[in-house]
Amino acid sequence: MKTLYLSDLDGTLLNSEAKLSDFTAKTLNELIGAGLIFSYATARSLYTAQKVTAGLNCDFPVITYNGAFVVNHATGQILLSNYFSQSEAHYIQSVLTGVQIYPLVYAHIGGIEKFSFFSERLNAGKQHFLNHRKGDLRRRDVDRPEQAYEGDLFYFSCIEEEDELAPVYDLLKTDPRFYCVFARDIYSGARWLEILPVSASKANAALWLKQHLGCDRIVSFGDAENDLAMFEISDECYAVENAAPELKEKATAVIASNNQDGVVKWLMEYIS
């Protein structure tokens, strides 16, 4: 029976400094070399995920943008994609514009991945995000808010105060066209509302990847609210010690924290 082992990155496989420890990288490389079917599912783009997983020998498909894409880690080839329809994108634009929320908007523009933002309305959370992406070729600063919504859209990140985001989340979370994640960033502490097409989730991407790789089971690892859907479709699911309480309640068991290399230590114990 073939098992896909699927881990979140930030707060799970990565330590609190958003790094892959030497021990985790070395151990995972050994396990993968011995036949472990492993991948990761992250809210990150491939661009930033490749940076923090540079120590891994990666030639496998991975889940990015919370399930908007499955891509080949080595080549960047898109294997599965989820985009908003034009009407869906226009509706989200009208909702956010109506409450004066100016999101980071992710799209392919002329086939090139970009994230667009209106720089005249930056807050501390958005600035923290941008400060960690200096020199990123995907950055697209627009002069007018409506320009941010150009291209083939697939992901919105709204970084605002909780009382501003909560009504939008309440409106969109019950809309059958969308999948929403409302959580706090583990690095900056800022509140994020992420909006994706309903077909885009770590769960749907994980099920697709399971079939694509010819696996029979999924064992997953995570720490945050955006891992809940993935846990629900997994045969076994493990929350790291630093995980959100909601995730621990759903987990098969709680393992050592991300700073204690919890994922690879579990793998060493149970699959070696």
N, C-alpha and C positions, 0 to 999 in steps of 0.2 A: 504494500500500500504506500503510495507516494504522498508525502506531506509537503505543503508549501509553508515555510516559516516566514512570517511577515511582520516587520517591526516598524513602528513609528520612529522618527529621528529625534527631533527636539524634545528633551525631557525624558527620553526613553533610551535610545541607543547612544545619543550624544550626552556628554556630561553638562554640568551647569554653565560651562564656558562655551557651549555650543561646539565642542570638539569631540572627535572620536579618539578615545584613549588608545595608546599604543597596544595595550593588552587586548582590548576589544578588536582592533583592526587585525592584529596578528592571529588571534584565536579564530575570528570569522574567516579569514583567508585560509587557514588550515582546514576548517570544517567544510568550507565551500570546495576546496581542493579535494576533499575526501568524499564529495558527493552531496553535501547538504543543498537542498533547494531553498534558496534564501532570496528575499527581496525586501524593499522598504516602501512604506506608504507615508507620504509627507505632505504638509501644506506648502512646502517650499516649491520653487521652480526647479527644473533640472539644473539651471545655471548655478544657483546657490547650493543645491544639494551636492553637486559634483565637488564643490569646494570643501565642504565639511566631511565628505566621504573619500577624500583623495587617497587615503591609506588603504582602501579596499581594492581588491582585484575584481572590478565590476564589469561583467559582460552580460548582465541579465536585465530583463525589463523591470522598470520601477514605476510606482504610482506617484504622480506629482499633483500639485494644486488640489489637494484633498480629493482626488479622484477625477478631476477634469481630464487628465491625460494618463495614459500608460505609454512610456517611452523607453527606448533602448538606452540604457545608461551610458554605454560607450559611444554610440553614434549619434544619439539625439533623435533618431527616427521615431516618429509618432506612430504608435501601434493602435491606440484607441483615443478618440477625441470626443469632447462634448462642448458644444457651443450654444449660446443663446440664439433663439430666432430673433429676427428684427423686431417683431412686435413685443417679445419678452424684454429685450434690451430697452426699447422705448418706454415700456411701462416702468421698469426699475428706474430709469432716468427721471421720469416724471415724479415718482414717489420721492426719490432722494432730493431732487431739485426743489420740490414743494416744501421740504423741511430744512433746506439749506445745508444738506450734507454733501460734501465734495469728496468722493471716494478715490481710491487708487483703482484704476480701471485697466484690466489686463485684456489684451487683444492681439490678434495677428493682423498687422497692417501691411498690406502688400506681401504677405507671406512671412513677415518678420515679427517676432514676438516683442511686444512693448508693454510697459506699464505707464499710463498717463496720469498726470496729477495737475491740479490747479494750484500753482505755488503761492498765489495771493491769499489762500485760505489754509495755511499749515498750522497745526497745533503741535504740542510736545510729542504726542504719539507718532504722528506722521513724520515729524522731523527726526525722531529717533530711528525710524525705519529708513529714511533716506540717508541719514548719516552713515549707516552701515552698508549703503549701496552706492558709494561714490565711485565713479568710473564705470558703473554698470551701463553697458550699451543699450539696455532695454529702457532706460529712463527717458521719459518724454514729458517735458514741462510745457503745458499749454497756456495760451494767453486768455482764452475764454473757456468757461466751464464746459460748454457743450462740445468743444473739440476733444475732450477726454473720451467721448463715447464713439469715436470713429473706429472703423475696422470690424473684424469678426471677433465679437466679445465672448469671453468665457468665464470671467471671474471678477467679482467686485470685493474690495476690502475697504470697509468703512471703519475709520479709527476716530472715535469721538467719545464724549462722556456717556456714561451708562444711561442717564435719563433721556438723552437724545436718541440713542440707538434702540432702546427697549420698545418704543411704540412701532418702529419700523420692523423690528424682529417679530413682534406680535402680529403685525399685518401680513408679513411675507411667509412666516413659518407654516401657515395653514393653506397657503396658495399651492395647488398641486403642480404648478409649473416650476417651482423653485426648491432648492435644498439650501438651508441656512445653518451656519455655525455661529453661535454667540458665545464668545469665550474671552478670557483675559490672557494677554501675551505674557509668557513666562519670563521674558527678559526685561521688558519695559514696564510691565504692569498695566499697560493701556488696554482699554476695552476694544475688542474687534468684533465687527459683524461681517461675516463672509457670506456672500451670496453666489450660488452656482446654479446651473441648470439642474433640474430634478434628477436627471440620469447620472449626474456627477456626484459620486460619494466614494469614500474609501471602500465601503461595502460593495458597491456595484463593480468598482474597478478590481477589487480583490477576487470576486467571483469570476470575472472575465479572465483574470490572470491565472486563476486556478485551472480553468478549462484550457487556456492557451498553453499552459505548461504540462497539461495532462496529469494533474494532481487529483487526489481523492479527498484530501483533508486540508484544512487551514488551521494553523496555530499562530495566533497573533499576540503582539506585545504593544502596550501603549501607556499613555499617562494623562490624556486630556479628553475633554468632551467630544472633540472631533474624531475620537477613536471609538465612540460608543457604537455607531452603526457597524463598524468593522468587527467589533466584539460580538455583536448579535448574530453575525453570519459565520463566525468561526466555530470550529469543533472544540477547540480549547482556546482560552484567552487569558493572558497574564498581565496584571497591572503592576508597574514598578512601585516601590514603597512611596515615592514622592507623587504618586498619581492623585488625581481629583477623587474625592469620596464617591462620586457617582460611578466612576469607572471601577473602583475597587468593589463596589456592590455587585457589578455585573461579571467580575472576573472569576475564572476557575480558581485562581489563587493569586496571592500577592507575593512578588519576588523582591529581591534586593533592589535598591534604588539605582538611578542612572549614574550616580557618582560612584557606585560600587560595582559597575559593570554587570548589573543584574541580568541582562538578556543573555550575554554569552556565558555567564556562569550557569544559568539554567540550561542552556544548550549543551554545555560540557557535561552536566550531570545526567541529563535525560536522553541524549541521543548518541553519546560517545560509545 
